Amino acid sequence: DLSGVQVSIGADGEGLLTETGMKNLGLNIQEVTQYASQLASVTNSVGQTGETSLAAASAFTKLGADMSSLFNMDYSQVMNNLNSALIGQSRSVYRYGIDITNATLQTLAYELGVEKAVSEMTQMEKQQLRIISILDQSRVSWGDQSSTINSTSNQIRLLKNNLSETGMILGQLFIPILNNLLP
C-alpha cells in the first residue's frame, strides 16, 4: 500500500500490477516487497512466524519509508540498517537516535513487566524487545513520508520510482511478445 500498486497473481499464474487506490508514497513496489520478505526471514529465523512476522515486516517497511524521508536517506540503506538492528547490531540505528543496547532493552523489559534478564532471553525474546524499542523510539519519524511528500527530495524520489515502475510495467507488456519470439 506504500507504492499505490500491488502484485496480483492471476489464475494463469501470471503476476500483474494493479492499483490499490491508496496514496502513492513514492516507494518502488519491488523494493518494498524485497525488504518485507527479508524482514520476515529475519523474524522467522528466530522462531517468530505467522501474524507476528508479517506485522513486524509491515511495520518496518512503513517505518523505513518514514525514516528515509525524515533523514533524507536512501530507502534501501534505512531498510538494511533496520534489518541489522533486528539481529542485534545496535550501531546500525544509532544514527537515527535509536538505542537498542542490552541496557535499554532491559529497562524496556522491566517496564513491560518482564522480570527475566536480557542476557537469559532467547533470540526471539530479544528480537521482540528490539522491535518494540525501535518502533517506540522512532515516533518522531512516523508519517513523515506522507506529510512531506511534496518536498523536493521526496518528489525526486517519487519521480525516480515512478520511472522504475513504468519500466517494469512496460516490461510486463513485452514479455508475451518476447515469449512468442524466443524459442
Secondary structure, DSSP 8 states (H G I E B T S, - for coil): --SSEEEEE-TTS-EEEEE-SS---S--HHHHHHHHHHHHHHHHHTT--HHHHHHHHHHHHHHHHHHHHHTT--HHHHHHHHHHHHTT-THHHHTTT----HHHHHHHHHHTT--S-GGGS-HHHHHHHHHHHHHHHTGGGTTHHHHTTTSHHHHHHHHHHHHHHHHHHHHHHHHHHHHHH--
